[in-house]
Amino acid sequence: MEGRPYSVYVGERVSIAHQSQIHGPAAVCDDAFLAMQTLVFNANVGKGSVLEPKSGAFGVDIPENRYVPAGMMITKQEDADALPEIFEGYFFEKTNRDVVSVNIELAKGYREKSEK
C-alpha cells in the first residue's frame, strides 16, 4: 500500500458486509471487518479493526485493532485515537477470521463443482 497510488485500497482478508461503502480516498487494511451498513469516507481503517453495524469513519485514521461501536460516526482524529481496543471475548473478535474461512471454503466448493 505505501508508496503506491490508490483511490480505494482494500487489504488482504478484509470482509465488507452488506450495504457497506468505501469512498475514496480510503484504505481498509488487512484483516479488518466492516459490518453491515458501514461507511468509510476519506479515511483509513487500521489492520484488524472493526466497524460495527451502522458506524462510520470520516476523514480519520482508525488505529490498528480498535473498534467503532455500532451507530457511532467518527469524524475527529482525537475520537478515533480514543476508540477501545479489541479484547479477548469482544463480540466481533473472531468474526472476520470466520467469514474469511467460510468464503475460502465456498470458493473451493464452487471450483470443485465447476471442474466436474
C-alpha positions, 0 to 999 in steps of 0.5 A: 500500500505505501508508496503506491497510488490508490483511490480505494485500497482494500487489504488482504482478508478484509470482509465488507458486509452488506450495504457497506461503502468505501469512498475514496480516498480510503484504505481498509487494511488487512484483516479488518471487518466492516459490518453491515451498513458501514461507511468509510469516507476519506479515511483509513481503517487500521489492520484488524479493526472493526466497524460495527453495524451502522458506524462510520469513519470520516476523514480519520485514521482508525488505529490498528485493532480498535473498534467503532461501536455500532451507530457511532460516526467518527469524524475527529482524529482525537475520537478515533485515537480514543476508540477501545481496543479489541479484547479477548471475548469482544463480540466481533473478535473472531468474526472476520477470521470466520467469514474469511474461512467460510468464503475460502471454503465456498470458493473451493466448493464452487471450483470443485463443482465447476471442474466436474 
